[in-house]
Amino acid sequence: MKLVNGKFKRSMSNAIGRWAAVGPYYAMFPLEFAFDIVNEYSEPGQLVLDPFAGRASSVFAAATQDRIGLGIEINPLGWVYAQTKLQTASQRNVEKRLKSLIEMSEACVQEPMELPEFFRMCYSEKVLNFLITARKELKWKSRKVDRTLMGLLLIHLHGKLGEGLSNQMRQTKAMGPKYSMDWWRKENLITPPEIPIKEFLLGKIRRRYSKGIPIVTEQSKVKLGDSTQILPKIAKMVDCGRQQPCSLLFTSPPYQGVTNYHDDQWLRLWMLRGDPKPGYGVNKYRDKFSSKEVYHELLESVFKNVSKIMSEDGTVYVRTSARKFTFDTTIEILEQYFPSWKREIKEKPFPQKTQTHLFGDSAKKPGEKDIILTKK
């Protein structure tokens, strides 16, 4: 990132820009936007909180601008991406770990675990054997080197032919197994590509590290879990002085009835030891939020607890959908728990092409709205 005339511009010529983009993910903050908001509404040393962190663009923007970024993310994939950027292992150790996994996979054919047919159409035998080995061996929850390697591996788990380890697929979102197999058969792509694993992944890793590793504030982190359960613990820490209050709440909650953020990433979640197929309705906070009652419950719990964490001179910055129910619900709950705060709303129409256009959805979108609350 480069600051030009008071605004951030994306640059791949430095470490921050190179690592900010880690993690293809659905419904992401524009990177320049995240850096601009942190810069405008907070000061160095202050706490920036995002209870719906996703791949943590907001937290990373804070951590690289001398703020303390604190995020919460329920999706393991978003958490791996986030912590890969915030606590990056050395290139030497990551490459060493990759080479050891490749040697291990070449020395022993892994048990296929009765995987569905999809996997044999998606990956060559050698690639699949390597993935099963990495899936089994990488301790991504507890080891920085393993997590960093897993984060970089997940980026290239699937993508266009020649750009990922898979047969032809989207990179941002994993389509369903049946849809993918039907498409491959139709396009005569029933044989997955033979990828030279070592050369391919080492090339991707070396490019990522080619500008170095960004300097981040050591206290910055993203917690893996449910915000409705973690925020009350943070509120208690603030109350007893063990955690500084939040100066900037900067977040974008999931939009009601739009997409299932977990099923969008089912293949990467399989790599993180999840099920080998999409899992609908696994958890009430891990679905499409078809239930308006559950959606209201989630936002009320989160903003109620956030109100206990905010500093007296803090700012609440929430990006939400312009769809009536999502927007009205967000406004209603924010007004309930921040009743004396001044409100500003900024209209944010979508660009002509949105992420959903990639998946055949050409319907006109209502856009987004930014809700900004400050003490009167």
PATORGU-227498 format. One record per residue: residue in three letters; x, y, z of N, C-alpha, C in turn. Coordinates in steps of 0.2 Angstrom, whole numbers, padded with zeros to 4 digits, always signed. Layout:
AlaXYZXYZXYZ ...
***
This chain:
Met+0004-0006+0000+0000+0000+0000+0004+0006+0000 Lys+0002+0011-0004+0006+0018-0004+0001+0023-0002 Leu+0003+0028+0002-0002+0034+0003-0001+0039-0002 Val-0006+0041-0006-0005+0046-0011-0011+0051-0010 Asn-0009+0057-0009-0013+0063-0008-0019+0061-0003 Gly-0016+0058+0003-0020+0056+0008-0025+0050+0008 Lys-0024+0046+0002-0028+0040+0001-0023+0035-0001 Phe-0025+0029+0001-0021+0023+0000-0022+0020-0007 Lys-0017+0018-0010-0017+0015-0017-0013+0008-0016 Arg-0017+0003-0019-0014-0004-0019-0007-0004-0023 Ser-0002-0007-0020+0004-0007-0023+0007-0014-0021 Met+0009-0018-0027+0012-0025-0026+0019-0024-0025 Ser+0022-0018-0025+0029-0017-0025+0032-0016-0018 Asn+0028-0017-0013+0030-0018-0006+0027-0023-0002 Ala+0029-0025+0004+0027-0031+0008+0020-0030+0010 Ile+0018-0024+0012+0011-0023+0014+0006-0025+0008 Gly+0007-0022+0003+0003-0024-0003+0003-0031-0005 Arg+0009-0034-0005+0009-0041-0007+0005-0046-0002 Trp+0006-0044+0004+0003-0049+0009-0005-0047+0011 Ala-0007-0041+0009-0014-0039+0011-0018-0043+0006 Ala-0016-0045+0001-0021-0049-0004-0021-0056-0002 Val-0018-0058+0003-0018-0066+0004-0025-0068+0006 Gly-0027-0073+0002-0034-0076+0003-0039-0074-0001 Pro-0040-0078-0007-0047-0077-0011-0053-0079-0006 Tyr-0057-0074-0006-0063-0075-0001-0069-0071-0004 Tyr-0075-0073-0003-0081-0070-0005-0083-0065+0000 Ala-0085-0059-0003-0087-0053+0000-0082-0050+0005 Met-0077-0047+0001-0071-0044+0005-0071-0037+0005 Phe-0068-0034+0010-0067-0027+0010-0062-0025+0004 Pro-0064-0020+0000-0059-0017-0004-0053-0015+0000 Leu-0047-0017-0002-0041-0016+0002-0039-0009+0003 Glu-0040-0004-0002-0038+0003-0001-0043+0006+0004 Phe-0050+0003+0004-0055+0006+0008-0053+0004+0015 Ala-0051-0002+0017-0049-0004+0024-0044+0000+0026 Phe-0039+0002+0022-0033+0006+0025-0035+0013+0026 Asp-0039+0016+0021-0042+0023+0022-0046+0024+0028 Ile-0050+0019+0030-0055+0020+0036-0051+0019+0042 Val-0046+0015+0043-0042+0014+0049-0038+0021+0049 Asn-0035+0023+0044-0031+0029+0044-0035+0035+0046 Glu-0042+0036+0044-0046+0042+0045-0049+0042+0052 Tyr-0051+0036+0055-0055+0036+0061-0052+0033+0067 Ser-0045+0032+0066-0041+0030+0072-0034+0033+0072 Glu-0031+0032+0078-0024+0035+0079-0020+0029+0081 Pro-0013+0030+0080-0008+0025+0082-0009+0023+0089 Gly-0008+0016+0090-0009+0014+0097-0016+0012+0099 Gln-0021+0014+0096-0028+0013+0097-0030+0006+0095 Leu-0036+0003+0098-0038-0003+0096-0043-0003+0091 Val-0043-0007+0086-0048-0007+0080-0050-0014+0081 Leu-0057-0015+0081-0060-0021+0082-0065-0023+0076 Asp-0065-0029+0074-0069-0032+0069-0072-0039+0071 Pro-0078-0039+0073-0081-0045+0076-0083-0050+0070 Phe-0083-0048+0064-0084-0052+0058-0078-0051+0053 Ala-0073-0054+0055-0066-0052+0052-0065-0054+0045 Gly-0068-0060+0043-0067-0063+0037-0059-0065+0036 Arg-0056-0062+0030-0049-0063+0030-0045-0058+0033 Ala-0049-0053+0037-0046-0048+0041-0042-0043+0038 Ser-0045-0040+0032-0042-0034+0029-0042-0028+0034 Ser-0047-0028+0038-0048-0022+0043-0042-0023+0048 Val-0041-0029+0051-0037-0030+0056-0030-0029+0053 Phe-0028-0031+0047-0022-0031+0044-0020-0023+0043 Ala-0025-0020+0041-0024-0013+0039-0022-0009+0046 Ala-0026-0011+0051-0024-0008+0058-0017-0010+0060 Ala-0015-0016+0059-0009-0019+0062-0003-0016+0058 Thr-0004-0014+0052+0002-0011+0048+0002-0004+0049 Gln-0003-0001+0052-0003+0006+0053-0002+0008+0061 Asp+0002+0004+0064+0003+0005+0071-0003+0005+0076 Arg-0008+0003+0074-0014+0001+0078-0014-0006+0081 Ile-0018-0007+0085-0019-0014+0088-0025-0017+0084 Gly-0025-0022+0080-0030-0025+0077-0033-0031+0080 Leu-0039-0031+0082-0042-0037+0085-0048-0039+0081 Gly-0048-0045+0079-0054-0048+0075-0056-0055+0078 Ile-0062-0056+0076-0065-0063+0078-0068-0066+0071 Glu-0067-0072+0070-0069-0075+0064-0071-0082+0065 Ile-0077-0084+0063-0080-0091+0065-0078-0096+0059 Asn-0076-0093+0053-0074-0098+0048-0067-0099+0048 Pro-0065-0106+0049-0057-0107+0050-0053-0105+0044 Leu-0056-0105+0038-0052-0102+0032-0050-0095+0033 Gly-0055-0091+0035-0054-0084+0036-0049-0083+0041 Trp-0049-0087+0046-0044-0086+0052-0037-0088+0050 Val-0036-0093+0046-0030-0095+0043-0027-0090+0039 Tyr-0031-0087+0034-0028-0082+0030-0026-0076+0035 Ala-0030-0074+0040-0029-0068+0044-0022-0069+0048 Gln-0022-0075+0051-0016-0076+0055-0010-0077+0051 Thr-0010-0079+0045-0005-0080+0040-0002-0073+0039 Lys-0006-0068+0038-0004-0061+0037-0001-0058+0043 Leu-0004-0059+0049-0002-0056+0055+0004-0059+0059 Gln+0005-0066+0058+0010-0070+0061+0013-0074+0056 Thr+0017-0071+0052+0020-0074+0046+0027-0078+0048 Ala+0027-0084+0046+0033-0088+0047+0038-0086+0042 Ser+0045-0088+0043+0050-0086+0039+0050-0090+0032 Gln+0052-0087+0027+0052-0090+0020+0056-0097+0021 Arg+0061-0097+0024+0066-0102+0024+0062-0108+0028 Asn+0059-0107+0033+0055-0112+0037+0049-0115+0033 Val+0046-0110+0029+0040-0113+0026+0042-0117+0020 Glu+0048-0115+0016+0050-0119+0011+0053-0126+0013 Lys+0056-0126+0019+0058-0132+0022+0053-0137+0023 Arg+0047-0134+0026+0042-0138+0028+0038-0141+0022 Leu+0037-0137+0017+0034-0139+0010+0038-0145+0007 Lys+0045-0144+0007+0049-0150+0004+0048-0156+0008 Ser+0048-0156+0015+0047-0162+0019+0040-0165+0018 Leu+0035-0161+0017+0029-0164+0015+0029-0167+0008 Ile+0032-0164+0003+0032-0167-0003+0036-0174-0003 Glu+0041-0174+0000+0045-0180+0001+0041-0186+0005 Met+0037-0184+0010+0033-0188+0013+0028-0191+0009 Ser+0025-0187+0005+0019-0189+0000+0022-0194-0005 Glu+0028-0192-0007+0031-0197-0013+0033-0203-0010 Ala+0035-0204-0004+0037-0210-0001+0032-0215+0001 Cys+0026-0212+0002+0020-0216+0005+0014-0214+0002 Val+0010-0218-0001+0003-0217-0004-0002-0217+0002 Gln-0005-0211+0002-0009-0210+0008-0016-0213+0007 Glu-0019-0215+0012-0026-0218+0012-0031-0213+0009 Pro-0034-0215+0004-0039-0210+0001-0045-0208+0005 Met-0046-0212+0010-0052-0210+0015-0059-0210+0011 Glu-0059-0214+0006-0066-0215+0002-0068-0209+0000 Leu-0064-0205-0003-0066-0198-0006-0071-0199-0011 Pro-0075-0194-0012-0080-0194-0018-0076-0194-0025 Glu-0080-0196-0030-0077-0196-0037-0074-0189-0038 Phe-0077-0184-0036-0075-0177-0037-0068-0176-0037 Phe-0065-0178-0031-0058-0177-0030-0053-0180-0035 Arg-0055-0185-0038-0051-0189-0043-0052-0185-0050 Met-0057-0182-0051-0058-0177-0057-0055-0171-0056 Cys-0054-0169-0050-0051-0162-0048-0044-0162-0048 Tyr-0041-0167-0045-0034-0167-0044-0030-0174-0047 Ser-0024-0173-0049-0021-0179-0052-0019-0183-0046 Glu-0017-0189-0047-0015-0194-0042-0010-0191-0037 Lys-0005-0188-0040+0001-0186-0036-0001-0180-0032 Val-0005-0175-0035-0007-0169-0031-0012-0171-0025 Leu-0016-0176-0027-0021-0178-0022-0017-0181-0016 Asn-0013-0185-0017-0009-0189-0012-0005-0183-0008 Phe-0002-0178-0011+0001-0173-0007-0004-0169-0003 Leu-0010-0168-0006-0015-0164-0002-0017-0168+0004 Ile-0018-0174+0003-0020-0179+0009-0015-0179+0014 Thr-0008-0179+0012-0003-0179+0017-0002-0172+0021 Ala-0003-0167+0017-0003-0160+0020-0009-0159+0025 Arg-0014-0161+0023-0021-0161+0027-0020-0164+0033 Lys-0016-0170+0033-0015-0174+0039-0010-0171+0044 Glu-0004-0169+0041+0002-0167+0044+0002-0160+0047 Leu-0001-0155+0043+0000-0148+0045-0004-0146+0051 Lys-0001-0144+0057-0004-0142+0063-0006-0135+0063 Trp-0010-0133+0058-0011-0126+0057-0014-0122+0063 Lys-0018-0125+0067-0020-0121+0073-0015-0119+0078 Ser-0010-0123+0079-0005-0122+0084+0002-0120+0082 Arg+0004-0121+0075+0011-0120+0073+0011-0114+0068 Lys+0015-0109+0069+0015-0104+0064+0018-0106+0057 Val+0023-0110+0057+0025-0112+0050+0020-0116+0047 Asp+0017-0121+0050+0012-0125+0047+0006-0121+0045 Arg+0004-0116+0049-0002-0111+0047+0000-0107+0041 Thr+0006-0104+0041+0008-0100+0035+0008-0104+0029 Leu+0011-0110+0029+0011-0114+0023+0004-0116+0021 Met+0000-0118+0026-0007-0120+0024-0011-0114+0021 Gly-0010-0108+0024-0013-0102+0021-0011-0101+0014 Leu-0004-0102+0012-0002-0101+0005-0004-0106+0001 Leu-0005-0112+0003-0007-0118+0000-0015-0117-0002 Leu-0018-0115+0003-0026-0114+0001-0027-0109-0004 Ile-0023-0104-0005-0024-0099-0010-0024-0103-0017 His-0020-0108-0018-0019-0111-0025-0022-0118-0025 Leu-0026-0119-0020-0030-0126-0020-0034-0127-0026 His-0037-0122-0028-0041-0122-0034-0041-0116-0038 Gly-0041-0116-0045-0041-0110-0049-0041-0112-0056 Lys-0040-0107-0060-0040-0109-0067-0034-0113-0069 Leu-0035-0117-0075-0030-0122-0077-0023-0118-0077 Gly-0018-0121-0074-0011-0118-0074-0010-0113-0068 Glu-0015-0111-0065-0014-0106-0060-0016-0109-0053 Gly-0018-0115-0053-0020-0118-0046-0018-0126-0047 Leu-0019-0130-0042-0017-0137-0041-0023-0141-0044 Ser-0028-0138-0046-0034-0142-0048-0036-0142-0055 Asn-0041-0146-0057-0044-0145-0064-0047-0138-0064 Gln-0050-0136-0070-0052-0129-0071-0058-0128-0065 Met-0057-0122-0061-0062-0120-0056-0061-0113-0055 Arg-0066-0110-0052-0065-0103-0049-0060-0103-0044 Gln-0057-0098-0043-0052-0097-0037-0056-0095-0031 Thr-0060-0090-0032-0063-0086-0026-0068-0091-0023 Lys-0072-0095-0026-0077-0099-0023-0077-0106-0026 Ala-0078-0111-0022-0078-0118-0025-0086-0120-0026 Met-0087-0122-0033-0093-0124-0035-0095-0131-0032 Gly-0101-0133-0032-0103-0139-0030-0100-0145-0033 Pro-0099-0151-0030-0096-0156-0034-0100-0159-0040 Lys-0106-0159-0040-0110-0162-0046-0109-0156-0051 Tyr-0110-0150-0050-0110-0145-0055-0103-0145-0058 Ser-0098-0146-0054-0091-0146-0057-0090-0152-0061 Met-0092-0158-0059-0091-0164-0063-0095-0164-0070 Asp-0101-0161-0069-0105-0161-0075-0101-0156-0080 Trp-0099-0150-0078-0095-0145-0082-0089-0148-0085 Trp-0085-0152-0081-0079-0155-0084-0080-0160-0089 Arg-0085-0164-0088-0087-0169-0093-0090-0165-0100 Lys-0093-0160-0099-0096-0156-0105-0090-0153-0109 Glu-0085-0150-0105-0079-0147-0108-0074-0152-0110 Asn-0075-0158-0109-0070-0163-0110-0063-0162-0106 Leu-0065-0161-0100-0059-0160-0095-0059-0165-0089 Ile-0060-0171-0091-0061-0176-0086-0055-0179-0083 Thr-0049-0177-0086-0043-0179-0084-0039-0173-0080 Pro-0038-0173-0074-0035-0167-0071-0028-0166-0073 Pro-0026-0160-0072-0019-0158-0075-0013-0161-0070 Glu-0008-0163-0073-0002-0165-0069+0002-0159-0067 Ile+0002-0157-0061+0006-0151-0059+0012-0153-0055 Pro+0018-0150-0057+0024-0151-0054+0024-0148-0047 Ile+0022-0151-0042+0020-0148-0036+0025-0144-0033 Lys+0031-0147-0032+0037-0143-0029+0038-0136-0033 Glu+0039-0137-0039+0041-0131-0043+0035-0126-0043 Phe+0029-0128-0043+0023-0124-0044+0023-0120-0037 Leu+0023-0124-0031+0021-0120-0025+0027-0116-0023 Leu+0034-0119-0024+0039-0114-0022+0039-0108-0026 Gly+0037-0108-0032+0036-0102-0036+0032-0097-0033 Lys+0026-0100-0031+0021-0095-0028+0023-0093-0021 Ile+0026-0097-0017+0029-0095-0011+0034-0089-0012 Arg+0039-0090-0016+0044-0085-0017+0042-0079-0020 Arg+0037-0079-0024+0034-0073-0026+0031-0069-0020 Arg+0027-0073-0016+0024-0069-0010+0029-0066-0006 Tyr+0035-0069-0005+0040-0067+0000+0045-0062-0003 Ser+0044-0061-0010+0049-0057-0014+0050-0050-0011 Lys+0045-0047-0008+0046-0040-0005+0046-0040+0002 Gly+0047-0046+0005+0048-0047+0012+0042-0048+0016 Ile+0042-0047+0023+0036-0048+0027+0034-0041+0030 Pro+0028-0039+0030+0026-0033+0033+0027-0033+0041 Ile+0029-0027+0043+0029-0026+0050+0022-0024+0053 Val+0020-0028+0058+0014-0027+0061+0015-0027+0069 Thr+0010-0024+0072+0010-0023+0079+0009-0030+0082 Glu+0013-0032+0087+0013-0039+0090+0007-0041+0093 Gln+0003-0036+0096-0003-0038+0099-0009-0039+0095 Ser-0008-0038+0088-0014-0039+0083-0015-0046+0082 Lys-0021-0048+0082-0023-0055+0081-0030-0056+0079 Val-0032-0062+0077-0039-0063+0075-0040-0070+0079 Lys-0046-0070+0083-0048-0075+0087-0052-0080+0083 Leu-0051-0086+0083-0056-0091+0080-0061-0093+0084 Gly-0067-0091+0082-0073-0093+0086-0079-0089+0084 Asp-0084-0089+0089-0091-0086+0088-0091-0080+0092 Ser-0092-0074+0088-0092-0068+0092-0097-0067+0097 Thr-0102-0070+0097-0107-0070+0102-0105-0073+0109 Gln-0100-0077+0108-0097-0080+0114-0090-0077+0116 Ile-0086-0074+0111-0080-0071+0113-0081-0064+0115 Leu-0085-0060+0112-0086-0053+0114-0087-0052+0122 Pro-0092-0056+0125-0093-0055+0132-0086-0056+0136 Lys-0082-0060+0134-0076-0061+0138-0071-0055+0137 Ile-0071-0052+0131-0067-0046+0129-0070-0040+0133 Ala-0077-0040+0134-0080-0035+0138-0078-0035+0145 Lys-0077-0041+0148-0075-0042+0155-0068-0039+0156 Met-0064-0041+0151-0057-0039+0151-0056-0031+0151 Val-0061-0028+0147-0061-0020+0146-0063-0018+0153 Asp-0068-0021+0156-0071-0018+0162-0066-0018+0168 Cys-0062-0024+0168-0057-0024+0173-0050-0021+0171 Gly-0049-0018+0166-0043-0014+0164-0038-0019+0161 Arg-0039-0025+0159-0035-0029+0156-0034-0029+0148 Gln-0039-0025+0146-0039-0024+0138-0042-0017+0137 Gln-0038-0013+0133-0040-0006+0132-0047-0006+0128 Pro-0051-0001+0129-0057+0000+0125-0056+0001+0118 Cys-0061-0001+0114-0061+0000+0107-0062+0007+0104 Ser-0057+0009+0100-0058+0016+0097-0061+0016+0091 Leu-0061+0011+0087-0064+0010+0081-0067+0003+0080 Leu-0074+0003+0079-0077-0004+0077-0078-0003+0070 Phe-0074-0007+0066-0074-0007+0059-0076-0014+0056 Thr-0082-0015+0054-0084-0022+0052-0090-0022+0047 Ser-0091-0027+0044-0096-0028+0039-0099-0035+0041 Pro-0105-0035+0044-0108-0042+0046-0111-0045+0040 Pro-0112-0052+0040-0115-0055+0035-0121-0052+0033 Tyr-0123-0053+0026-0130-0050+0024-0135-0056+0024 Gln-0141-0054+0027-0146-0059+0027-0148-0062+0021 Gly-0148-0069+0020-0151-0072+0014-0147-0071+0008 Val-0141-0069+0008-0137-0068+0002-0133-0074+0000 Thr-0128-0077+0004-0124-0082+0003-0122-0086+0009 Asn-0120-0092+0008-0117-0096+0014-0110-0096+0013 Tyr-0107-0092+0018-0099-0091+0017-0095-0097+0018 His-0098-0102+0022-0095-0109+0023-0095-0113+0017 Asp-0101-0114+0014-0102-0118+0008-0098-0115+0002 Asp-0097-0109+0002-0094-0106-0004-0086-0108-0004 Gln-0084-0110+0002-0077-0112+0003-0076-0120+0005 Trp-0081-0124+0003-0081-0131+0006-0075-0135+0004 Leu-0072-0133-0002-0066-0137-0003-0060-0135+0001 Arg-0059-0129+0002-0054-0127+0006-0055-0129+0014 Leu-0061-0129+0016-0063-0131+0022-0062-0139+0023 Trp-0063-0142+0018-0061-0150+0018-0053-0150+0019 Met-0049-0146+0016-0042-0146+0017-0040-0144+0024 Leu-0044-0141+0028-0043-0139+0035-0047-0144+0039 Arg-0047-0151+0036-0050-0156+0040-0058-0156+0041 Gly-0061-0153+0036-0068-0153+0036-0071-0159+0032 Asp-0078-0159+0031-0081-0164+0027-0079-0163+0019 Pro-0079-0169+0016-0077-0169+0009-0083-0167+0004 Lys-0087-0163+0007-0093-0161+0003-0096-0155+0006 Pro-0100-0150+0003-0103-0145+0006-0108-0147+0012 Gly-0108-0144+0017-0112-0146+0023-0117-0140+0025 Tyr-0123-0141+0022-0128-0136+0023-0131-0136+0030 Gly-0132-0130+0033-0135-0130+0040-0132-0133+0045 Val-0125-0133+0045-0121-0136+0051-0122-0132+0057 Asn-0122-0126+0057-0122-0121+0063-0127-0115+0061 Lys-0131-0113+0066-0135-0108+0064-0132-0101+0062 Tyr-0126-0100+0064-0122-0094+0062-0117-0096+0056 Arg-0118-0102+0053-0114-0104+0047-0118-0106+0041 Asp-0123-0102+0040-0127-0103+0034-0129-0097+0031 Lys-0134-0097+0027-0136-0091+0023-0140-0086+0026 Phe-0141-0087+0033-0145-0083+0037-0152-0082+0034 Ser-0155-0088+0032-0162-0088+0029-0167-0086+0034 Ser-0165-0088+0040-0170-0086+0046-0168-0078+0048 Lys-0173-0074+0047-0173-0067+0049-0172-0067+0057 Glu-0175-0071+0061-0175-0071+0068-0168-0073+0070 Val-0164-0078+0067-0157-0079+0069-0153-0074+0067 Tyr-0154-0071+0062-0150-0065+0059-0150-0059+0064 His-0156-0058+0066-0158-0052+0071-0154-0054+0078 Glu-0155-0060+0080-0152-0062+0086-0144-0062+0086 Leu-0141-0063+0080-0134-0063+0080-0132-0055+0080 Leu-0135-0051+0076-0133-0044+0076-0134-0041+0083 Glu-0139-0043+0086-0141-0040+0093-0136-0042+0098 Ser-0134-0048+0098-0129-0050+0103-0122-0047+0102 Val-0120-0046+0095-0114-0043+0094-0113-0036+0096 Phe-0118-0032+0093-0118-0025+0095-0119-0023+0102 Lys-0123-0027+0105-0124-0026+0112-0118-0027+0116 Asn-0114-0032+0115-0107-0033+0118-0102-0028+0116 Val-0102-0026+0109-0098-0021+0107-0099-0014+0111 Ser-0105-0012+0112-0107-0006+0115-0103-0006+0122 Lys-0102-0011+0125-0098-0012+0132-0091-0011+0131 Ile-0088-0011+0125-0081-0011+0124-0079-0004+0121 Met-0083-0001+0118-0081+0006+0115-0079+0011+0120 Ser-0074+0015+0117-0072+0021+0121-0077+0026+0120 Glu-0076+0031+0125-0081+0037+0125-0080+0041+0118 Asp-0074+0041+0116-0073+0045+0109-0072+0041+0103 Gly-0075+0035+0104-0074+0030+0098-0078+0031+0092 Thr-0077+0027+0087-0081+0027+0081-0084+0020+0079 Val-0090+0020+0077-0093+0014+0074-0094+0014+0067 Tyr-0090+0010+0063-0091+0010+0056-0093+0004+0053 Val-0099+0003+0051-0102-0003+0049-0104-0003+0041 Arg-0102-0007+0037-0104-0008+0030-0109-0013+0030 Thr-0115-0012+0027-0120-0017+0027-0124-0016+0020 Ser-0128-0021+0019-0132-0021+0013-0137-0016+0013 Ala-0139-0013+0007-0144-0009+0006-0151-0012+0006 Arg-0151-0019+0005-0157-0023+0006-0161-0021+0012 Lys-0167-0020+0011-0172-0017+0016-0171-0021+0023 Phe-0172-0027+0023-0172-0031+0030-0165-0030+0033 Thr-0160-0031+0029-0153-0031+0032-0151-0024+0035 Phe-0153-0019+0031-0151-0012+0033-0155-0010+0039 Asp-0162-0011+0038-0166-0009+0044-0165-0013+0050 Thr-0163-0019+0050-0161-0023+0056-0155-0020+0059 Thr-0150-0018+0055-0144-0016+0057-0145-0009+0061 Ile-0148-0005+0057-0150+0002+0060-0154+0002+0067 Glu-0159-0003+0067-0163-0003+0073-0158-0005+0079 Ile-0154-0010+0078-0150-0013+0083-0144-0008+0085 Leu-0141-0005+0081-0136+0000+0082-0139+0006+0086 Glu-0145+0008+0084-0149+0014+0088-0151+0012+0095 Gln-0152+0005+0096-0154+0003+0102-0148+0003+0107 Tyr-0142+0001+0105-0136+0001+0109-0131+0006+0109 Phe-0133+0011+0104-0129+0017+0104-0134+0023+0103 Pro-0138+0024+0108-0144+0028+0107-0142+0036+0107 Ser-0136+0038+0110-0135+0045+0110-0129+0047+0105 Trp-0128+0042+0100-0122+0043+0095-0125+0046+0089 Lys-0121+0051+0086-0123+0054+0080-0122+0049+0074 Arg-0127+0049+0070-0127+0045+0064-0126+0048+0057 Glu-0122+0045+0053-0121+0047+0046-0121+0041+0042 Ile-0124+0041+0036-0125+0036+0032-0123+0038+0025 Lys-0118+0034+0022-0115+0035+0015-0118+0029+0011 Glu-0121+0031+0005-0123+0027+0000-0117+0024-0004 Lys-0117+0017-0005-0111+0014-0008-0114+0010-0014 Pro-0116+0012-0020-0118+0008-0025-0113+0003-0027 Phe-0115-0003-0029-0110-0008-0032-0107-0005-0038 Pro-0101-0007-0040-0098-0006-0047-0102-0010-0052 Gln-0102-0009-0058-0106-0012-0063-0105-0020-0063 Lys-0099-0022-0061-0097-0029-0061-0096-0031-0053 Thr-0100-0036-0051-0099-0038-0044-0096-0045-0044 Gln-0094-0047-0038-0092-0054-0037-0097-0059-0040 Thr-0103-0058-0038-0108-0063-0040-0109-0063-0048 His-0107-0058-0051-0107-0059-0059-0103-0065-0061 Leu-0097-0066-0057-0093-0072-0059-0097-0078-0059 Phe-0102-0079-0055-0106-0085-0055-0112-0085-0058 Gly-0113-0081-0063-0119-0081-0067-0125-0077-0065 Asp-0124-0073-0059-0129-0069-0057-0129-0062-0059 Ser-0133-0060-0064-0133-0054-0067-0138-0049-0065 Ala-0142-0051-0060-0147-0047-0057-0144-0040-0054 Lys-0148-0035-0055-0146-0028-0052-0146-0029-0044 Lys-0140-0026-0042-0139-0027-0034-0141-0020-0031 Pro-0144-0020-0025-0146-0014-0022-0140-0010-0019 Gly-0134-0013-0019-0128-0009-0016-0127-0010-0009 Glu-0123-0006-0006-0122-0006+0001-0122+0001+0004 Lys-0122+0001+0011-0123+0007+0014-0118+0007+0020 Asp-0114+0013+0021-0110+0013+0027-0113+0017+0032 Ile-0113+0014+0038-0116+0018+0044-0111+0020+0049 Ile-0110+0026+0050-0105+0029+0054-0108+0032+0060 Leu-0106+0030+0066-0108+0032+0073-0103+0036+0077 Thr-0104+0042+0079-0099+0045+0083-0103+0048+0089 Lys-0099+0049+0095-0102+0052+0101-0104+0059+0099 Lys-0110+0062+0101-0112+0068+0100-0109+0073+0104 
***
